[in-house]
């Protein structure tokens, strides 16, 4: 699965998703893009999953017709996220095209 991390997603999470191809918005040069433009670019580039810490994304964007799955981590704290690695890995394994899933951290 091709995964794109939003700007606030802690990069060390990548090491726990090693069976997937993970890129960051920063690495792609997309860090300054607005959420809608970033989601469009991710879909156009063939990403399967967008992982973000922006809990307001679903209120700011119309996600109804998206092919891209979206996983929201409800914290930006790496120590807290690290404690929920298995829940995150499980959510990644179950998520499908166009799904929107929040992981409580």
C-alpha positions in Angstrom: 0.0 0.0 0.0 1.2 3.5 -0.8 0.8 5.8 2.2 1.2 9.5 2.5 1.9 11.2 5.9 0.5 14.7 6.4 2.7 17.3 7.8 1.8 16.7 11.4 2.1 12.9 11.3 5.2 11.8 13.3 7.7 10.4 10.9 8.9 7.6 13.3 5.6 5.9 12.7 7.0 5.0 9.3 9.2 2.4 10.9 6.2 0.6 12.2 4.6 0.4 8.7 7.6 -1.0 6.9 5.6 -3.4 4.8 4.1 -0.4 3.0 5.7 2.4 1.0 5.5 5.5 3.1 6.2 9.1 1.9 5.7 12.4 3.7 4.1 15.6 2.4 7.4 17.3 3.1 9.4 14.8 1.0 7.0 15.3 -1.9 7.3 19.1 -1.6 3.6 19.3 -0.7 3.9 20.6 2.9 2.5 24.0 2.0 -0.5 22.7 0.1 -4.0 23.1 1.5 -5.7 19.8 2.5 -7.9 19.6 -0.6 -5.0 20.2 -3.0 -2.9 17.6 -1.1 -5.7 15.0 -1.2 -6.2 15.6 -4.9 -2.4 15.3 -5.5 -2.2 12.1 -3.4 -5.1 10.5 -5.4 -3.6 11.6 -8.7 -0.2 10.1 -7.7 -1.8 6.7 -6.8 -1.6 6.8 -3.0 -4.0 4.5 -1.2 -3.9 6.0 2.3 -3.5 9.5 3.8 -2.5 9.5 7.5 -3.1 12.8 9.3 -3.4 14.2 12.8 -6.0 16.8 11.6 -9.2 15.8 13.4 -11.1 18.6 11.6 -10.3 17.3 8.1 -13.8 15.7 7.7 -15.5 19.0 8.5 -13.2 21.0 6.2 -13.3 18.7 3.1 -16.0 16.9 1.2 -14.7 13.3 1.5 -17.7 11.6 0.0 -16.2 10.9 -3.5 -12.6 10.2 -2.5 -10.9 7.0 -3.6 -8.1 7.7 -1.1 -8.6 6.2 2.4 -8.0 8.6 5.3 -6.7 7.6 8.7 -6.8 10.3 11.4 -4.6 9.9 14.5 -6.3 12.0 17.2 -3.0 13.2 18.7 0.3 14.7 17.4 2.3 13.3 20.4 4.7 10.7 19.3 5.0 9.1 22.7 1.2 8.7 22.8 1.0 7.5 19.2 3.8 5.0 19.9 1.7 3.4 22.6 -1.1 2.8 20.0 1.0 1.3 17.2 -1.0 -2.0 17.2 -4.3 -0.1 16.9 -2.9 1.9 14.0 -1.4 -1.1 12.2 -4.8 -2.9 12.6 -6.6 0.2 11.2 -4.2 0.3 8.3 -4.8 -3.4 7.6 -8.6 -3.0 7.6 -9.0 0.3 5.8 -10.3 0.3 2.2 -10.6 2.8 -0.6 -12.6 5.9 0.4 -12.8 4.9 4.0 -12.4 7.4 6.8 -11.2 6.0 10.1 -10.2 7.8 13.3 -7.8 6.2 15.9 -8.3 7.4 19.4 -4.8 8.1 20.9 
